[in-house]
């Protein structure tokens, strides 16, 4: 049981980290309100070299995309939708996925990692199905 970011970076996909009753609640994880560019962010509690990002939606039928994986070294302006230019884009993904694994070609140094779903990743009018 724990509330640190460790519950979302330990590779365990068998539990929900958003429900306190599941015992793996992440108090350092933040989720936007529904919007055109919804996002999820984790504060790693310190700066680390990130070498791999794995995304699991928890269900093969729940897909996200298109989306961007973002990183930020500092703890200011942490809303990736509102302060997009202050975040570093790690990877852009144009398709819809339920699982995504991305080994970074070069390690990224960051304290915050975010995944932001993009309504219009390439200035196109994309409609979700």
N, C-alpha and C positions, 0 to 999 in steps of 0.2 A: 504494500500500500504506500502511496506517496502522492505528493502534489507538485513535485518539481518537474522540470522539462524532461527528466530522465524517462518518464513513462511514454514519451513519444519518440525517443531516440534509441530505445533498447531493442528494436526489431521484433518485439512481441506484437503480433497482429490479432491475438485471440480475445482482446478485451477492448471495450470502449474507453477512451480517455476523457470523454465529455460528460460522463455521468458519475456523480459523486458516489452513488450506490454501487457502481462497478468496482470501486476501490482503487481505481487508477486515474483519478481526476487530475488534470494538469492545470494548476493555478497560474502557470506562466504561459499559457496558450490563450490566444485572443482571436475572436471570430467577428467579422464585420456583420452589420445588419444586412438584410437582403438589399442588393443594389445591382446596377449594371456590371460592376466589377467586384463581386464578393471576394473576400480574402480571408486567409487563416494565417496566423503568425505565431511563432514560438520564440521566447526569450531564452537563450541557452544558459543564462546566468553568468556569462563571462565570454570572452572572445576565444574562439577555437578555430583551428584549420578544419574545414569541411571538405571531405574527399568524395562523398557519395550521398545522394539524396534518393530516398525511396518513398513513394506516395502510395498509400492504400486507402481506398474509400470505405472499406469495410464490407462491400458487397459487389458482386460482379454486375449487378443491375444498376448500381449507382455510379454514374460516370461524371467526370468533370472535364472541362475543356471547351474551347482552347484555354490555355493558362500559361502563366509565366512563373518561374521560380526566381525569387529575389533574395538578396542578402544585404545586410547593413551592419557596419561595425559599431556605430554609436547608438546611444539611447535617446535620440531626439527625433521628433517628427516621425513617429512610428506607424502612422496610417499609410500603408503603401499606395492606396488609391489617391489620397489627398496630396501626398508628397512623393509621387512616383519618381520624379527626377533625382531624388536624393537616395534612391535605392539602386543597387547594381543588379542588372538582369543576368542571371546565371544561365538560364535556358528558356526558350520559348517552345511551347508544344502546341501544335495546331489541331490535333485530333482529340477526340473524346476518349478517355481511358478510365478504367477502374483501378488499375495498378500501373505504376510507372517507376522504373529504376534508372537512375542516371549517375554513372560514375563520372565525376568531374575530371576533365583532362588536366586541369591545374587546380590545386587546392585553393579554396576561397577562405579568407580570414574574416570571421563575422561573429557577432553576438546575436543577431536576429536573422531568422530565415522565414520567408513568407511564400505562400502560394496564392496567386491572384488569378481568378478566372476572368477572362477577358471577353466581353460581348463582341468587341470589334478589334481583334488582334492585329489585323493587317488592313485596317480601314475598309473593311467589308461589312455589309449588313448580314450578320450571322444570326440565324434563328435556331434556338435549341429545340431538339425534338424529344 
